[in-house]
C-alpha cells in the first residue's frame, strides 16, 4: 500500500491507490471477480504467504470492498465476498486487462477474453461523454479541480 505521504494531494487516484494500489490486492480482487471466495483458494491460486493474504483481505474488508462471512463453524472459517463497491472494481480490472492484452500479450494473444453474458460478444471498456453520448479517447479528456475538492474522511 502507499504510505500516507501524500497528505497534501487532493486526488481520487491517490485515494484509490491507498485501497487497491498494491499488486497482491488487485490480484485478490481479480480472483474474487472470477468467483474465488475462500482463503485457501486465494492462497493456492496466487502463491501468496498466509500473513500477506490475511493482511490484504483484512484491508479490503475494512475498505468495504469485501465482506467476510463464516461458512464453517469448527473451526471457524470465512469466505470473502465482493460487495457492490468491490464489484465496481471490475471496470478497473477489465481496463488493466485490456491494456495488458494490447501492449504485453505478445504473439500468443491474451490469456483470457472478456465476453458479454447475453450474446457472447467481446467486451471492451470505453469512455463516453455523459452529455452528448459521444465515444471519446483519453486524449480528448481534460480533468479539472472541482470547487468541492477535499480530502476523504479517514
N, C-alpha and C positions, 0 to 999 in steps of 0.2 A: 504494500500500500504506500501511497505517497505520504511522506511525513507532513505534518501540519506546518510547513514552512512557507506556504502561500497565503498567509493570513490577509494580505492586502489585495489579493486577486478577487475580483467580483466576476466570476466566470463559471457558467454551468458545466463546462467541460472539466475544469479543475474539480468542482464538487462531485461530478460523476466519477472521476478517476479515484476519488477518495473511497468510493464504494466498490468499483469493479476494475480499477486500473492496475491490477496485479495479475500476472499471467495465469496462475492457478485459478483465480477467481472466475475469470472469463471462461476457462475450460470447464469449471464446475457448472456454470450457467449453461454453457453449450450442452453438456451432458444431461442436465436437468430438462432442457428443451427437447432432448431426444428421448426422454422418459425415464432416465435414471433417477432413483429417489433414495436409495439405501447407501449408507456409509461404506460398507464393504464393496459394493459395486463401483462407487466413485473411485475408491482406493485402487481397486483392481484395474479399472479402465485407464486411470491417469498415471499409475505408478508413483503415487504421492505418499509421503510419510503420514502416518496417522495423526501426528501432532499438527502438521501443517494443514491437513484436511480439516481437522476439528476447528482450528483457528479460523479458516476461511468460511466454513459453514456457519460458525457462530456469528461471524461478522455479517454474513448475508442474511441470517435470521434477524439480527439486530437492526439491519437496514430495511427490513420489510420486503426483501427480495424472495426469501424462502420462509415457509412455515415449518416448524419441527413438530411432528405428530408421532406419538407412540404407536408401534404396530405389534409389539411383543412385550409381555409383562415380566417374565422371569428368564433371563434378566431383561430389564427394560431396554428396548431398542427403539430407535426412532427412524422415521423416513423424513426426507426433506422434499417438500412440495413447493413448486413455484406459486407465488401469489400473483394476482393480476399485475402488480408492479413488476414482478420478475418476468412474467410472460412478455411484457412490453420490451424487454431487453432482446427479444427475438429479432427485432428490427436491427439492432446494433450487431448482433452475431451474424445475421444474414448479410449485412453490409460488409463486415470484415471478411466473411467467406467469399463474397463476390469479388472483392478487391484481390484476395489471395488467388482465386481462380484465374483472374485476368493477368496477374503480374508474377505469380510464383508457381503455378501448377506445372509448367513445362509441357513437353510434347505429349506426355501421357494423359493430359487433361485433368480436370478436377476430380478429387476422390469421392465427392458427394454432389448431388444436384438438389436444388430446391424445386419442388413441384406443387402446383395448386391441387388441393384435395378434390375440388369439384370437377375439374376436367383433365387433370394430369399435365397441363401445360407448364413450361418453365416459369419460375417466378424471379423477378428482379426488382430491387428497390429503385425508386425514382423520386426525385424532388418535384413537387407540384405546387404551383402558386395557389394559395387559398382564396385569392380574389378572382383571378381570371381563368383558373384551372389549366394554365399552360404548363407543360413539362419544361423544367429548367435544368441546366447543368450547374455544377458547383461554381464555375467561373462566372455565372450570371447571378450570384447571390452575394449580397453585402450584409454584414451584420452591424448592428449599432447598439449602443447602450440605451437602455430604457430609463425613464425617469424613476422607475421603481427598483433599479439595480440595488441589491443588498446582499449581505452575507446570509447563508442559510442558517436556520436555527440548529443548535447542536443536538 
